[in-house]
Amino acid sequence: MKRWLFFGVLGILLAMGFAVAEALEPKALTVMVYMCGSNLETLSGSATADIGEMLQSDFDADRVNLVVMAGGSRRWDRDLRPGEAGVIEFFRKRGALKKKLVRPESNVNMGDPQTLTGFIRDSLLRYPAEEYALILWDHGAGPLEGVCLDELNEPDRISLDGLAQAL
C-alpha cells in the first residue's frame, strides 16, 4: 500500500513539474549579471547606479530575461541591506520596466565559485531562454588575482581556476 501511494504521489509531482516547465515559454535571451559590489558600491554606490541604468535601458523584457545576483559589499544604496546578497529580477508591468528583489540571502560569499555556480544553475532553471549571457560585474585583477573580491569575506575572490570550476 505504501509503495503504491509513493508512486502515485511521485506521478502527480512529476506531472506538475512538467506542467510548470511547459508553462515557462523560453525567451530569446537570459542575461545573468553576477554583481559583486565590493568597494565600488561601498564607496560610491556604483552597483546601485548600474542597476538604475539597467532599468533606464528599456530593454525588451518580453524577449529578454535580466536577472542580477548582487552582494559582496559592506553598504548598499538601495535594494539590499549591508552584508546581504540577493537576486533581483527585472520585468515589465503596465508598460514600465520594474525590478524586484526575489531572493534576499545572508552570509553569501560572492568570492566563492560555488556561489556563482548556484546563481547560474538557478537562472537556467528559472529563466529559460534560447541563449544565455553571463556578466561578471566587479574589479578584475587579472590572471593572478581573479575577480569578484567579496568585501565581507576578504581575501576571497574567484580565481581563473575557480571561474573555470564555476562554469
Legacy VTK file of the C-alpha trace (Angstrom):
# vtk DataFile Version 3.0
C-alpha trace
ASCII
DATASET POLYDATA
POINTS 167 float
0.000 0.000 0.000
2.783 2.457 0.941
4.666 1.722 -2.280
1.509 2.301 -4.352
0.895 5.618 -2.544
4.547 6.654 -3.063
4.380 6.054 -6.836
1.033 7.815 -7.060
2.363 10.927 -5.323
5.550 10.772 -7.398
3.488 10.646 -10.594
1.436 13.670 -9.547
4.559 15.652 -8.672
6.216 14.771 -11.980
3.099 15.772 -13.894
3.012 19.097 -12.014
6.699 19.650 -12.789
6.154 19.052 -16.491
3.165 21.417 -16.483
5.283 24.142 -14.858
8.160 23.559 -17.282
5.809 23.724 -20.268
4.262 26.949 -18.924
7.669 28.684 -18.958
7.989 29.815 -22.540
11.704 30.314 -23.307
12.698 33.843 -24.196
15.341 34.699 -26.780
17.998 35.588 -24.184
18.687 35.417 -20.465
21.311 37.880 -19.209
22.781 36.930 -15.840
24.717 39.667 -14.025
26.863 38.456 -11.124
27.354 41.789 -9.337
29.965 41.722 -6.580
29.590 45.237 -5.196
32.811 45.321 -3.148
34.236 48.796 -2.525
32.715 50.069 -5.778
29.319 50.023 -4.042
30.563 50.826 -0.535
32.464 53.954 -1.552
30.400 55.326 -4.435
27.171 53.371 -4.959
28.350 52.262 -8.416
26.480 48.946 -8.384
23.227 50.631 -7.353
23.738 53.227 -10.083
24.273 50.499 -12.680
21.101 48.701 -11.564
19.323 52.027 -12.122
20.844 52.238 -15.602
19.551 48.744 -16.356
16.058 49.997 -15.516
16.538 53.009 -17.789
17.797 50.868 -20.681
14.238 49.930 -21.656
15.312 46.515 -22.965
12.621 44.269 -24.428
11.505 42.328 -21.332
9.146 40.273 -23.495
12.161 38.757 -25.277
14.932 39.077 -22.670
15.250 37.877 -19.080
17.521 40.087 -16.962
18.499 38.740 -13.574
21.149 40.146 -11.202
22.752 38.497 -8.198
24.162 41.311 -6.074
26.226 41.095 -2.902
29.754 41.297 -1.521
29.561 44.899 -0.274
29.541 46.419 3.216
26.974 49.020 2.125
24.184 49.280 -0.464
22.404 52.452 -1.525
19.164 50.596 -2.363
17.625 47.141 -2.710
19.882 45.292 -0.250
20.856 45.650 3.396
24.557 45.751 4.375
26.057 42.280 4.295
23.160 40.888 2.322
23.102 39.352 -1.133
20.124 38.728 -3.304
18.695 38.048 -6.707
16.991 40.946 -8.464
14.574 40.207 -11.275
13.587 42.736 -13.943
10.151 42.660 -15.581
7.656 44.835 -17.410
4.439 45.870 -15.675
1.868 48.183 -17.253
4.426 49.240 -19.832
7.107 50.232 -17.312
10.318 48.337 -16.569
10.433 47.314 -12.881
12.743 45.370 -10.580
12.047 43.188 -7.594
14.303 41.570 -5.004
13.149 37.964 -5.271
15.596 36.088 -3.049
17.470 38.015 -0.347
20.109 35.915 1.405
22.528 36.434 4.286
26.065 35.107 4.627
26.658 34.656 0.910
30.263 34.727 -0.270
30.383 36.276 -3.747
34.090 35.334 -3.928
33.224 31.619 -3.780
32.965 29.834 -7.148
30.125 27.674 -5.765
28.003 30.815 -5.259
28.470 31.678 -8.938
27.640 28.094 -9.945
24.452 28.209 -7.869
23.389 31.508 -9.439
23.966 30.170 -12.959
22.160 26.905 -12.242
19.202 28.703 -10.650
18.994 31.167 -13.549
18.986 28.363 -16.129
16.048 26.728 -14.344
14.009 29.839 -13.562
14.659 31.896 -16.702
14.664 29.574 -19.738
15.985 31.020 -22.984
17.422 30.119 -26.348
20.720 31.818 -25.460
22.451 32.883 -22.242
24.947 35.607 -21.340
26.908 35.978 -18.099
28.410 39.276 -16.942
30.850 39.354 -14.012
30.486 42.828 -12.520
33.348 43.913 -10.256
37.005 44.739 -10.248
39.030 42.435 -12.397
42.527 41.878 -11.106
43.905 39.819 -13.962
45.037 36.219 -14.083
46.939 36.350 -10.802
44.274 37.916 -8.583
40.989 36.894 -10.205
37.637 38.705 -9.975
34.781 39.399 -7.536
36.542 40.340 -4.313
33.904 39.998 -1.610
34.470 42.742 0.993
32.663 40.704 3.616
34.824 37.626 3.116
38.245 39.093 2.248
40.518 37.904 0.782
38.061 35.631 -1.064
37.745 36.234 -4.781
37.170 33.998 -7.767
40.467 32.965 -9.381
40.695 31.894 -13.008
40.763 28.268 -11.856
37.736 28.989 -9.665
35.954 30.604 -12.610
36.616 27.516 -14.742
35.308 25.364 -11.889
32.183 27.528 -11.525
31.392 27.391 -15.228
LINES 1 168
167 0 1 2 3 4 5 6 7 8 9 10 11 12 13 14 15 16 17 18 19 20 21 22 23 24 25 26 27 28 29 30 31 32 33 34 35 36 37 38 39 40 41 42 43 44 45 46 47 48 49 50 51 52 53 54 55 56 57 58 59 60 61 62 63 64 65 66 67 68 69 70 71 72 73 74 75 76 77 78 79 80 81 82 83 84 85 86 87 88 89 90 91 92 93 94 95 96 97 98 99 100 101 102 103 104 105 106 107 108 109 110 111 112 113 114 115 116 117 118 119 120 121 122 123 124 125 126 127 128 129 130 131 132 133 134 135 136 137 138 139 140 141 142 143 144 145 146 147 148 149 150 151 152 153 154 155 156 157 158 159 160 161 162 163 164 165 166
